[in-house]
Amino acid sequence: MMLVDIAKIKTRPGTWLDFSFTDKLDAAACGYDDFRIVGDVVAEGRITSLDDGSFTADLRYTANVEQCCSRCGKRFCQPAAGMLQARFSTSPQEDADGEEECHLILHEQADLAPVILQEIGFRLPMQPLCRQDCRGLCPTCGADLNEGCCSCTTEQIDPRWEKLKNLSFEDD
């Protein structure tokens, strides 16, 4: 877990704590089933106490993310890195649209793990590809076209015209 203890800066606005974590994160435990974190996530940054009693965390992270290719179905890893800023508060706060604006602090600890996983999830492509030129699977036999051609015929006849194929025309 990536927990920052804010007890030392809780009552002193304008003060901060620097942090650095290297830890494993379970994306599935936070509700993300379309990717998996492979190895450790490295995060470092600063959390600052604000005048209104909330906190802001500025951090950098790096991770290796495993996804499933949307064309061929193979699992592949890719690096994920970024910077983010997140607000934390001891009480829920909502913006004008009713969305939660701050992440909750429980037991004087700010949990950075769900914030980082959410950011990774936002940055990943909706249709991930193992490589840009992935050819996918044959729609007829299911063969992986990245490994070679299949023996399926690519010519498809519209079934409405299939009877015309059997017509023969004789020359007089």
C-alpha positions in Angstrom: 0.0 0.0 0.0 1.1 3.5 -0.7 0.0 5.4 2.5 1.3 8.8 3.5 0.9 9.7 7.1 -0.3 13.3 7.3 -0.5 13.6 11.1 2.6 15.8 11.2 1.3 18.4 8.7 -2.4 18.1 9.4 -2.7 21.2 11.6 0.0 23.3 9.9 -1.2 24.7 6.6 1.6 25.3 4.0 3.8 22.5 5.3 4.6 19.4 3.3 6.0 15.9 3.4 8.1 14.4 0.6 7.4 10.7 -0.1 8.9 7.9 -2.1 7.3 4.4 -2.6 8.2 1.2 -4.4 5.4 -1.3 -4.0 3.2 -3.8 -5.9 -0.3 -2.6 -6.6 -3.3 -4.9 -7.4 -5.4 -3.2 -10.0 -8.2 -5.9 -9.7 -8.6 -5.0 -6.0 -9.4 -1.4 -7.0 -11.9 -2.6 -9.6 -9.7 -2.5 -12.7 -10.0 -5.8 -14.6 -8.8 -4.7 -18.0 -5.2 -4.3 -17.0 -2.7 -5.6 -14.5 0.4 -4.1 -12.9 3.5 -6.2 -13.5 6.2 -5.7 -10.9 6.6 -2.7 -8.7 5.1 0.8 -9.1 7.5 3.6 -8.2 6.0 6.8 -7.0 7.6 9.9 -5.5 6.3 13.4 -4.7 5.1 15.8 -2.1 1.9 16.2 -0.1 1.1 19.7 1.1 -1.4 20.8 3.8 -3.7 23.6 2.5 -5.5 26.4 4.4 -9.0 24.8 4.0 -7.9 21.6 5.8 -7.4 19.6 2.6 -4.2 18.3 1.1 -2.7 18.2 -2.3 -0.4 15.5 -3.6 1.9 16.1 -6.6 3.6 13.0 -7.7 5.4 11.1 -10.5 4.9 7.4 -11.1 6.3 4.6 -13.3 4.9 1.1 -13.8 4.7 -1.8 -16.2 1.2 -2.5 -17.3 -0.1 -5.8 -18.8 -3.1 -5.6 -21.2 -4.8 -7.9 -23.7 -4.5 -6.9 -27.4 -7.9 -6.0 -28.8 -7.1 -7.6 -32.2 -5.2 -10.9 -31.4 -6.0 -11.4 -27.7 -2.4 -11.9 -26.6 -1.3 -10.3 -23.4 1.5 -7.8 -23.6 3.3 -5.3 -21.3 4.0 -1.7 -21.8 5.5 1.0 -19.6 3.3 3.6 -18.0 4.6 6.8 -16.5 3.1 10.1 -15.7 2.7 13.0 -13.3 -0.5 13.8 -11.4 -2.0 16.0 -8.8 -4.7 14.9 -6.4 -6.6 16.4 -3.6 -7.3 14.7 -0.3 -9.7 15.6 2.5 -11.0 14.2 5.7 -14.6 14.8 4.5 -16.1 14.1 1.1 -16.3 17.2 -1.2 -18.2 17.4 -4.5 -17.8 19.6 -7.5 -20.7 21.3 -9.3 -21.5 18.1 -11.2 -21.8 16.0 -8.1 -18.5 14.2 -8.7 -16.1 13.6 -5.8 -13.5 16.2 -5.9 -11.3 14.9 -3.1 -10.0 11.5 -2.1 -10.8 10.6 1.4 -8.2 10.5 4.2 -8.8 7.6 6.6 -7.0 7.3 9.9 -4.7 10.3 9.1 -3.3 8.5 6.0 -3.6 9.4 2.3 -3.8 6.3 0.2 -2.0 7.0 -3.2 -2.6 3.6 -4.7 -6.2 4.1 -6.0 -5.2 7.5 -7.3 -2.3 6.1 -9.3 -4.3 3.2 -10.6 -7.1 5.5 -11.7 -4.6 7.7 -13.6 -3.1 4.7 -15.3 -6.6 3.5 -16.2 -7.4 6.9 -17.7 -4.3 7.0 -19.8 -4.5 3.5 -21.3 -6.0 3.1 -24.8 -9.5 1.8 -25.1 -8.5 -0.7 -27.7 -4.9 -1.7 -26.8 -2.7 -3.2 -29.5 0.3 -5.5 -28.9 1.9 -3.6 -31.8 0.7 -1.1 -34.3 0.7 -3.5 -37.2 -1.1 -6.3 -35.4 -3.1 -8.3 -38.0 -5.4 -9.9 -35.5 -7.3 -13.2 -35.9 -8.9 -14.7 -38.9 -12.6 -14.2 -38.6 -13.3 -17.6 -40.1 -10.9 -20.0 -38.4 -9.4 -17.9 -35.6 -5.8 -18.3 -36.6 -3.4 -15.7 -35.4 -2.5 -13.8 -38.6 0.6 -12.4 -37.0 2.1 -15.9 -37.1 1.3 -16.4 -40.7 -1.5 -16.8 -43.2 -4.3 -19.2 -42.7 -5.8 -21.6 -45.3 -9.2 -19.8 -45.4 -10.4 -18.4 -48.7 -10.7 -14.7 -48.6 -13.3 -14.5 -51.4 -16.7 -14.3 -49.9 -19.8 -14.4 -52.1 -22.9 -12.6 -51.0 -25.4 -15.4 -50.4 -28.1 -13.5 -52.4 -26.0 -14.0 -55.6 -24.7 -17.5 -54.9 -27.2 -19.2 -57.3 -25.8 -17.2 -60.2 -22.4 -18.9 -59.7 -23.9 -22.1 -61.1 -25.3 -20.6 -64.3 -23.5 -21.4 -67.4 -23.7 -19.5 -70.7 -23.1 -21.4 -73.9 -21.9 -19.6 -77.0 -23.9 -20.2 -80.2 
